[in-house]
Amino acid sequence: MTPVLNRRGFLAAGLGVAGLVLTGCGAGSGAGTDRLRVAFAAGGSRESLDPHVLPLYVDQARAKACFDTLTGWSQDMTAQPRLAESWESDDSGRRWRIRLRAAPFHDGRNVTADDVLYSLRRITDPGTDGIAAALFRDLDLTASRATSATELDLVLNRPNFLFPLAWGAPGTEIVPQNATDFTRPVGTGPFRFTSFEPGGPALYTAFDGHWDGPPAVRELEFLPVDDEEARIGALLSGQVAYAHDLTPAGAARLDGDDRAAAMAAPASANQFLVMRVDRPPFDDPRLREAVRLGIDREELVRIALLDRGRVGNDMFGLGLQYYPEVDQVTRDVGRARELVRAAGAQDVAVELQTSGADPNFDAATTVVARQLGEVGIRVSPRTLPSENYFKAIRQQGVFSQNSTGSLPIPDYIGRRMLTSTPTYDFTGYRNPEIDRLYYAATGTADEAARAESFRQILQRLRADSGGLVWGVRDWNVGVAAGVSGLEPARPNTFAWANFARAGLG
C-alpha cells in the first residue's frame, strides 16, 4: 500500500512531516539503490499521462522522462536539436524541412515523419485540448507532408522564422502514429513507462536503447508530495533524492545542511501584479500608473522573495533573448498620490485576489497592501481556492497576483498577448499593433529588425497592458548530497526536471 502524501489544496486532510512514511516503495534514496525518487506536488484527478495535455509540472516532468520533442529549449530560450537532427526554412519562412535522427520508440520501432505529422495533428485537434495548440495556429497540416521516412516538410500560412521554438514547448512530445491510449504510454524518451497509480507514484525504467544514451539510474519514481514542508522533510530524511519547486523560505532551510542543498536557477519565474484594463477601477490608466509607481520592487524582493531573486522591470523575460535594455522603474510615492487624486480615487478600495497556488503570493500580498495604502489605494486581500485560481482570475479578476515560469519571449507573446489567443488573457488588454509587430518579428530573417519589433512590443505591454512584473525569482529545487548529473535549470527548458543523467552517489 502506498499512502498519499499531504495533498494540500486537493484533499481535505493530509499527512504532515511526522506522517511521512513511504511503504511499498523499496529502499531509500541513499547509496546502494538504483532507483531515483523525486518528489513533486501532485494534482489528483487533474494529473495526466497524455503528453499533449500536461496541466501540471509533474505531468511535464513525467512526459520528459518518457518522450522526446523535436527541439529543446536552452537556458536562454533558444531551440536546440533533439529528435530533429537538423532543419532549414525556405527564403519565405513558410516551408520548413526537418530531418529526423535515428531514434527508436520503446517498442523498438524507429520514429518516422508520419509519427511527427500525427503528433502535430493531435496537438492541434480541439478535442485534445493541447496546451501547445496556439503555437501551431498557422500550420497548414493539409499541405505539410512526409518526403521520406526521416524527412518532412511543414508548411505555414504565414512566415515564421522562429518556428523551431514551437517544437520544443511543453506539450509537443512526439507520440507513435495513431496512439490514442496513454494509460501505458510509449515514447522515445530515456525511461520506459512501468506503472502509475492515479494520484500516487509513477514508476519508469531505464530505456537502454535511447538515442542519446541510457540513463544513469535503472529506475525513476515520481512521488506525490504536495506540501513543501513534507517535500523538504522527505529530502532531509533520505526518502527522496530530489524535491521540486521550493519557495525562497524552503530553499533557505537547506542552507548549510550537509544532507541536501538548494539548486537555484536565477531569474526563472516572473511574479506579476495583474490589473484588468477593461474593468473599473483599472480601466483608468492613471490608476494603473499609480500602482506601477506606488510599489517598491526592492522591498518586495527582499521580503517576499528573501532576496532570492531580482527586481523586476514590469516586463516578462528578464535575462532571455530579446529582452531589451530599459531604465529601471523606481518607486515615486508623490507622483503616485497625484495620479490617484487626478483619477478621483482617493482611498479607493480594491480587492487583491490571491491564493496558495503560488506560495510566494501571501508575503507579497501583505507588502503590496501596505505600499499601496501609502499612496491612497486601500487594498484588501481575498484568497481564492488554489485549484481553480487562474481560471477564476481570467474570468472574474480585477486586481490579482500571477506567476509564470520561463518561456521564450516570442512564445509568451504568441500565447498570451495576441488578439487571436484570448485563452491565456489575464488583463483584458488587446492592441492590434501588438499583433502587427509580432508577425513582423517572426516573419523576418533580419535579426536586428526582429529584436526591434520585440522591444517595441515589450515597451507597449509595460506601459499599457496592466501586467507588472515586480520580481523575477530564482527557481529552487532540493537535491540530496551525493546526487550527480543535475544542473540548475529554468522551468520549461530541456534541462529542467531532466533525470536522464542523474546519478546516485
C-alpha positions in Angstrom: 0.0 0.0 0.0 1.3 3.5 -0.9 0.0 6.4 1.1 -0.9 9.8 -0.4 1.4 12.5 1.0 -0.3 15.6 2.2 -2.2 16.8 -0.8 -2.7 20.4 0.3 -5.4 22.1 -1.8 -6.7 18.8 -3.3 -7.7 16.7 -0.2 -9.4 17.9 2.9 -6.7 16.5 5.1 -3.2 15.1 4.7 -0.2 13.8 6.4 2.3 16.2 7.9 6.0 15.7 8.0 5.7 13.5 11.0 3.4 11.2 9.0 5.8 11.0 6.0 6.3 7.2 5.8 6.7 5.6 2.4 5.7 2.0 2.3 5.8 -0.4 -0.6 8.5 1.6 -2.3 11.7 -0.3 -1.8 14.9 1.1 -0.4 15.6 4.7 0.4 17.5 7.1 -1.9 20.9 6.6 -0.4 23.9 4.6 -1.6 23.2 1.1 -2.7 19.9 1.8 -4.6 19.5 2.3 -8.3 16.0 3.9 -8.0 16.0 7.7 -8.1 13.0 9.0 -6.2 11.8 12.5 -6.9 9.0 14.5 -5.1 6.6 16.7 -6.9 3.4 18.4 -5.9 0.6 16.4 -7.5 -2.9 17.2 -8.8 -5.1 14.2 -8.0 -7.7 13.8 -10.7 -6.2 16.6 -12.8 -3.0 14.6 -13.4 -2.4 13.2 -16.9 0.0 10.9 -18.7 -1.1 12.3 -22.0 2.0 14.3 -23.2 -0.1 16.8 -25.1 -2.2 17.9 -22.2 0.2 18.3 -19.2 -1.7 20.5 -16.8 0.9 20.3 -14.0 4.7 20.4 -13.6 4.7 16.8 -12.5 2.9 15.8 -15.8 5.5 17.7 -17.8 8.4 16.0 -15.9 6.9 12.6 -16.4 6.4 13.3 -20.1 10.1 14.4 -20.4 11.1 11.1 -18.9 9.1 9.0 -21.4 9.0 11.2 -24.6 11.2 13.4 -26.7 10.4 16.6 -28.6 11.8 17.8 -31.9 13.8 20.5 -30.3 14.5 21.5 -26.7 14.8 25.0 -25.1 18.2 26.1 -23.9 18.7 28.2 -20.8 18.4 31.4 -22.8 15.3 30.0 -24.5 16.7 29.2 -28.0 16.0 26.0 -29.9 18.5 23.1 -29.7 18.2 19.8 -31.7 16.5 16.8 -30.2 14.6 14.4 -32.4 15.0 16.9 -35.2 18.7 16.4 -36.1 18.6 19.4 -38.4 16.1 21.8 -40.0 16.0 24.7 -42.5 13.4 27.0 -44.0 13.0 28.3 -47.5 13.6 32.0 -48.2 10.0 32.9 -47.4 10.0 31.4 -43.9 6.8 29.4 -44.7 8.2 26.0 -45.5 10.4 24.1 -43.1 12.3 20.9 -44.0 13.0 18.7 -40.9 15.4 15.8 -40.8 14.9 13.3 -38.0 17.6 11.4 -36.2 17.5 7.6 -35.8 15.6 7.2 -32.6 13.6 4.1 -31.5 10.4 4.1 -29.6 10.3 1.9 -26.6 8.6 -0.9 -28.6 11.6 -1.0 -31.0 10.2 0.9 -34.0 12.0 4.0 -35.2 10.3 7.3 -35.1 9.2 8.5 -38.6 8.0 11.6 -40.3 4.4 10.2 -40.1 4.7 10.0 -36.3 5.6 13.7 -36.2 2.7 14.7 -38.5 0.3 12.6 -36.5 1.5 14.2 -33.2 1.0 17.7 -34.7 -2.5 16.8 -35.8 -3.3 15.6 -32.4 -1.8 18.6 -30.7 -3.9 21.0 -32.8 -7.1 18.9 -32.6 -9.6 20.9 -30.5 -10.7 17.6 -29.0 -7.3 17.1 -27.5 -7.2 20.5 -25.7 -3.4 20.5 -26.2 -1.5 23.1 -24.2 0.7 23.9 -27.2 -2.0 24.2 -29.8 -1.8 28.0 -30.1 1.8 27.7 -31.2 0.7 25.9 -34.3 -2.2 28.0 -35.3 -0.5 28.9 -38.6 0.5 25.4 -39.5 -1.2 24.0 -42.7 -1.3 20.3 -42.0 -3.0 19.6 -45.3 -0.1 21.0 -47.2 2.6 19.5 -44.8 3.8 16.1 -45.8 6.4 13.4 -45.2 9.0 13.4 -48.0 10.7 10.2 -46.7 10.6 8.1 -43.5 13.0 10.5 -41.8 12.2 13.9 -43.6 9.1 16.1 -43.6 8.1 19.5 -44.8 6.0 21.7 -42.5 4.1 24.4 -44.4 2.8 27.6 -42.7 0.1 30.0 -43.7 2.4 32.9 -42.9 6.1 33.2 -42.5 7.7 32.3 -39.1 11.4 32.3 -38.9 11.2 31.3 -35.2 9.0 28.2 -35.8 11.6 25.8 -34.4 10.9 27.3 -30.9 7.4 25.9 -31.0 8.7 22.4 -31.5 10.4 22.4 -28.0 7.4 23.7 -25.9 5.9 21.5 -23.2 3.1 19.5 -24.8 4.9 19.0 -28.2 6.1 15.5 -27.5 6.2 13.0 -30.4 4.0 10.0 -30.0 3.5 6.9 -32.2 1.2 7.3 -35.2 -2.4 6.6 -34.2 -1.7 6.5 -30.5 -4.8 7.3 -28.5 -4.5 5.4 -25.2 -1.9 6.9 -22.8 -2.7 4.8 -19.8 0.5 2.9 -20.7 2.4 5.5 -22.9 5.1 4.5 -25.4 7.6 7.2 -26.3 11.3 7.6 -27.4 12.4 9.1 -24.0 15.2 7.9 -21.7 12.8 6.0 -19.5 10.1 3.5 -20.3 6.7 3.6 -18.5 6.3 0.9 -15.9 3.4 1.8 -13.6 1.2 4.6 -12.4 -1.3 4.8 -9.5 -3.7 7.8 -10.2 -2.9 10.3 -7.6 0.0 8.2 -6.5 3.5 7.2 -7.5 4.6 6.7 -11.1 7.5 4.4 -11.9 9.7 4.4 -15.0 12.5 2.0 -16.0 15.7 2.9 -17.9 15.5 2.6 -21.7 18.9 1.3 -22.7 18.1 1.9 -26.4 17.7 5.7 -26.0 19.3 7.5 -28.9 21.2 9.9 -26.6 22.5 7.0 -24.4 20.9 5.1 -21.5 20.1 6.9 -18.2 22.5 6.7 -15.3 19.9 5.1 -13.0 17.8 2.0 -13.6 14.5 3.3 -12.2 12.9 6.7 -11.8 10.0 7.1 -9.4 7.8 10.2 -9.1 6.2 10.6 -5.6 3.3 12.9 -4.9 4.1 15.2 -2.0 2.0 18.4 -2.3 3.2 20.2 0.9 6.5 21.9 0.6 7.4 21.2 4.2 6.8 17.5 3.6 8.9 17.5 0.4 11.8 19.0 2.4 11.3 16.5 5.2 11.4 13.6 2.8 14.6 15.0 1.2 16.4 15.5 4.5 15.3 12.1 5.8 16.7 10.4 2.7 13.3 9.2 1.4 13.7 11.2 -1.8 16.7 12.5 -3.6 15.0 15.4 -5.3 12.4 17.9 -4.1 10.8 20.1 -6.8 9.7 23.7 -6.6 10.9 25.2 -3.2 10.0 28.7 -2.1 12.7 31.1 -1.0 12.0 30.2 2.6 12.2 26.5 1.8 15.5 26.9 -0.1 16.9 28.8 2.9 16.1 25.9 5.2 18.7 23.8 3.3 21.5 26.4 3.6 24.4 24.8 5.4 22.8 21.4 5.7 25.2 18.6 4.7 22.3 16.2 3.8 20.9 18.3 0.9 21.3 21.6 -0.9 19.1 24.0 -2.8 19.9 24.2 -6.5 18.9 27.6 -7.9 18.4 28.8 -11.5 18.5 32.6 -11.3 15.8 34.8 -12.7 13.5 32.0 -13.7 9.9 32.8 -12.5 8.1 36.1 -13.1 6.0 37.5 -10.2 3.1 39.7 -11.5 0.6 42.1 -10.3 -2.3 42.0 -12.7 -4.8 44.8 -13.3 -7.8 44.3 -15.6 -7.7 47.2 -18.0 -11.2 46.6 -19.3 -12.9 46.8 -15.8 -13.1 49.5 -13.2 -11.2 50.9 -11.5 -8.1 50.0 -13.6 -9.7 50.9 -16.9 -8.4 54.4 -15.9 -4.7 54.4 -17.0 -3.9 57.0 -14.2 -4.7 54.4 -11.6 -2.6 51.7 -13.3 0.3 54.1 -13.4 -0.3 54.9 -9.7 0.1 51.2 -8.9 3.2 51.0 -11.1 4.8 53.9 -9.2 3.4 53.0 -5.8 5.0 49.6 -5.3 8.6 49.2 -4.1 10.1 46.3 -6.0 13.3 46.2 -4.0 11.3 45.7 -0.7 9.1 43.1 -2.3 12.2 41.1 -3.5 13.8 41.5 -0.1 10.7 40.5 2.0 8.6 38.2 -0.2 11.5 36.5 -2.0 14.1 36.7 0.8 16.5 38.3 -1.7 16.4 35.0 -3.8 15.5 36.8 -6.9 15.9 40.1 -8.8 14.0 43.3 -9.1 11.6 43.2 -12.0 11.1 45.9 -14.5 7.5 45.3 -15.4 8.3 43.2 -18.5 8.4 39.5 -18.9 11.6 37.7 -19.8 14.5 39.2 -17.8 17.7 37.6 -19.0 16.3 36.0 -22.1 16.8 36.6 -25.8 15.0 39.7 -27.0 14.7 41.3 -23.5 15.5 45.0 -24.1 17.7 47.3 -22.0 15.4 50.0 -20.5 15.5 52.2 -17.5 14.5 50.6 -14.2 11.1 51.6 -12.8 11.5 53.0 -9.3 9.0 54.0 -6.6 7.7 57.5 -6.7 5.2 57.9 -3.8 4.5 61.6 -4.6 3.7 61.1 -8.2 1.6 58.0 -7.4 -0.5 60.1 -5.0 -1.0 62.8 -7.6 -2.3 60.2 -10.1 -4.7 58.8 -7.5 -6.1 62.3 -6.8 -6.3 63.1 -10.6 -8.3 59.9 -11.1 -10.7 60.9 -8.3 -9.9 57.7 -6.5 -8.6 58.8 -3.1 -8.9 55.9 -0.7 -10.4 53.7 -3.4 -11.0 50.2 -2.1 -9.6 47.4 -4.3 -9.6 43.7 -3.7 -6.3 41.9 -4.3 -7.1 38.3 -5.4 -4.6 35.8 -4.3 -4.3 32.1 -3.4 -1.9 29.4 -2.3 -1.4 28.4 -5.9 1.9 30.2 -5.6 3.3 30.1 -2.0 5.1 33.4 -2.6 1.8 35.2 -3.0 1.0 35.5 0.7 4.1 37.5 1.7 3.8 39.7 -1.4 0.1 40.5 -0.7 0.9 41.9 2.7 3.7 44.1 1.3 1.7 45.3 -1.7 -1.3 46.2 0.5 0.9 48.3 2.8 2.8 50.0 0.0 -0.3 51.0 -2.0 -2.1 52.2 1.2 0.7 54.8 1.4 -0.3 56.3 -1.9 -4.1 56.3 -1.2 -5.2 52.9 -2.6 -6.9 50.7 0.1 -6.1 47.1 -0.7 -8.0 44.2 0.9 -6.8 40.7 0.1 -9.2 38.0 -1.0 -8.0 34.4 -1.0 -9.4 32.2 -3.7 -9.2 28.4 -3.9 -5.9 27.2 -5.4 -7.4 24.5 -7.7 -9.2 26.9 -10.0 -7.5 30.2 -9.1 -6.0 31.0 -12.5 -9.3 30.3 -14.3 -11.1 32.5 -11.8 -8.9 35.5 -12.2 -9.1 35.2 -16.0 -12.9 35.3 -15.8 -13.5 37.5 -12.7 -10.2 39.2 -11.9 -9.8 42.9 -11.3 -6.6 43.0 -9.3 -4.7 39.8 -8.8 -1.3 38.1 -8.5 0.1 35.8 -11.1 3.4 34.0 -11.7 4.9 32.5 -14.8 7.9 30.3 -15.3 10.4 30.9 -18.1 9.2 30.8 -21.7 10.8 32.2 -24.8 9.6 35.8 -25.2 8.1 35.1 -28.7 6.2 32.1 -27.1 4.9 34.3 -24.2 3.7 37.0 -26.6 2.2 34.5 -29.1 0.2 32.6 -26.4 -0.9 35.4 -24.2 -0.9 38.8 -25.9 -2.3 38.4 -29.4 -6.0 39.2 -30.2 -6.2 35.6 -31.6 -5.3 33.9 -28.3 -7.5 35.2 -25.5 -7.4 31.9 -23.7 -4.4 32.9 -21.6 -5.6 36.5 -21.1 -5.4 37.9 -17.6 -5.5 41.7 -18.2 -8.1 42.2 -20.9 -5.5 44.2 -22.9 -5.8 43.9 -26.6 -4.0 46.0 -29.2 -3.8 45.2 -32.9 -0.4 46.9 -33.0 1.0 44.1 -30.9 -0.2 41.6 -33.5 1.4 43.6 -36.3 4.7 43.9 -34.5 4.7 40.2 -33.5 4.1 39.0 -37.1 6.7 41.5 -38.3 9.2 40.0 -35.8 8.5 36.3 -36.6 8.2 37.0 -40.3 11.6 38.4 -40.9 15.0 36.8 -41.2 16.7 40.1 -40.1 17.7 39.5 -36.5 18.1 43.2 -35.8 14.7 44.1 -37.1 13.2 41.2 -35.1 14.8 42.4 -31.9 13.5 45.9 -32.5 9.9 44.6 -33.0 10.1 42.6 -29.8 11.5 45.7 -28.0 8.5 47.8 -29.1 6.1 45.1 -28.1 7.5 44.7 -24.6 7.6 48.5 -24.1 3.9 48.8 -25.1 3.0 45.9 -22.8 4.9 47.6 -20.0 3.2 50.9 -20.4 -0.4 49.8 -21.2 -1.2 46.1 -20.5 -1.8 46.1 -16.8 0.6 43.3 -16.1 3.5 44.4 -13.8 6.5 42.1 -13.2 7.7 43.3 -9.8 10.2 40.5 -9.3 11.9 37.6 -11.0 12.6 34.9 -8.5 15.1 32.1 -8.6 13.8 28.6 -9.4 14.8 26.4 -6.4 14.8 22.6 -6.1 16.3 20.5 -3.4 18.9 17.9 -4.2 20.3 15.2 -1.8 24.0 15.1 -1.2 25.7 12.6 -3.5 23.3 13.1 -6.4 25.1 14.0 -9.6 24.2 14.9 -13.1 21.6 17.6 -12.4 22.1 21.3 -13.2 20.3 24.5 -12.2 17.7 25.0 -14.9 14.9 27.4 -15.7 11.4 25.7 -15.8 10.3 24.5 -19.2 13.9 24.3 -20.6 15.2 20.9 -21.7 17.5 20.6 -18.7 14.7 21.3 -16.2 13.4 18.2 -14.4 15.6 16.1 -16.7 16.8 13.0 -14.8 18.4 11.1 -17.7 21.9 12.0 -16.4 21.1 11.9 -12.7 23.2 9.5 -10.7 23.1 8.3 -7.1 26.3 8.5 -5.1 
